[in-house]
Amino acid sequence: MPWLTLDPGAVVPGRGRVADLVAALPPDDVAAVVRWDHLR
């Protein structure tokens, strides 16, 4: 998820676009991602 936010066009060689990989995740997995604001 953070990678998608930083580079929406990113591609993982042999796996495909990060956006497509995230879209294929179960919604509960995506919702479980917690933003770490203190790392900015």
Residue pairs with C-beta under 8 A, 6 or more apart in sequence:
1 22
1 30
1 33
2 33
3 10
3 18
4 10
4 18
4 19
4 22
7 18
8 18
8 19
9 17
9 19
10 17
10 18
10 19
11 17
11 18
12 18
12 21
15 21
22 30
